[in-house]
Amino acid sequence: MPTEQLMPVMLHAFQFRAMNTKIEIALRTADMELVAKAKAFAADWFRFAEQRFSRFRTDSELSLLNRAGGKPYLVSESMLEVLSLTKHYEAVTEGAFSPFVLSAMHRAGYRDSFERMQTDPLTYSGLETPGYEPASLVHPVMVIDRGMRAVTLPQGHPIDLGGIVKSWAVNRLGIFLRTRLGIAHGLINAGGDLTTWGTRTAEGEPWTVTAEHPWEPEKSVGTVKLSGPYASAATSSKLGRSWTTASGAQHHLIDPSTMAPSRSDVVQCTVVGTHAADCEVWAKTICILGLHEGAARMARQAPGYEALVFTADGAMVLIADVASVDRRWAVPGAAVLLPSMLNAHDTTKLNREASL
């Protein structure tokens, strides 16, 4: 019987649905027992995350927390971790990311899971959902007592964690598969929020991810290589989760400064960096703020992170260093905007660079 060292290291791929999206996992290992364990654990993990963090389940921990608005509520360790991350990202994005957008999404018509909305062709009215007060432009504050593991939400300001929890779950699962199961090479993709570690082949070829065209999802506009001990990417789009109400076209990316769907010039953004949650938050931030302000903010707060941005007028802009453009990205036709040119106070320079 051959030893594990002599067994071929093969790529094993599987997929399933959870959290209203397709989960795709690829693992490179010779140990089929590890693959079976990883497959079972991954399915259980995403089911756990959906049960705990879904706003569409009345018995989820998130729903229970929202109903306790105005009073301290004891939360689980995982909920405490995610809520702490939301406060961190709210700070580093300078308010462009906020969990306090649930009432605004309800008013925009996003009151049910998007899967259910797609199966019901009726136009959503956008009326306020009973039980929640209208969102206010006054900045709400979440109070976290780490010692008591208690969280207090302001009355009338329920939260939504859909902008971070998928990528958080991807990050956490990747850590478990690497450190607990010892799988040295893998990829986890949860509806466009993905993380990789190791390499795709024994020869050291990196994981390669396709960049989709925003208006023609079946069409590829290029690829990006994810290499290193671990690397991640996330895509956010105003087109994927969009619908029509009596007030017109709507989408799920709420601008916290207006508490309405963002009307920026960006329709889709893919961010590449180290951690999936970082990538997801910055992809959403650029979509919400727009190309210039969003990219400038990311350059200040997340140096080394890169982005492929599509604007409403059809432009494709790659925000990356020159060396990375040649080494990592293959997106023919994209204008290149260098991070060194991202000065929020010099929009003339930004406009000229983005138009090259």
Buried (B, 14 or more C-beta within 10 A) or exposed (E): EEEEEEEEBEBBEBEEEBBBBEBBBBBBBBBEEBBEBBBEBBBEBBEEBBEBBBBBBEEBBBBBBBEBBEEBBEBEEBBBEBBBBBEEBBEBBEEBBBBBBBBBBBBBBBBBBBEEBEEEEEEBEBEBBEEBEEBEEEEBEBEBEEEEBBBBBBEBBBBBBBBBBBBBBBBBBBEBBBEEBEBBBBBBBBBBBBBBBBBBEEEEEBBBBEBBBBEEEEEEBBEBBBBEEBBBBBBBBBEBBBBEBEEEEBBBBBBBBEBBBBEBBBBBBBBBBBBBBBBBBBBBBBBBBBBBBBBBBBBBBBEEBBBBBBBBEEBBBBBBBEEBBEEBBBBEEBBBBBBEBBEEEBEEEBEEBBEE
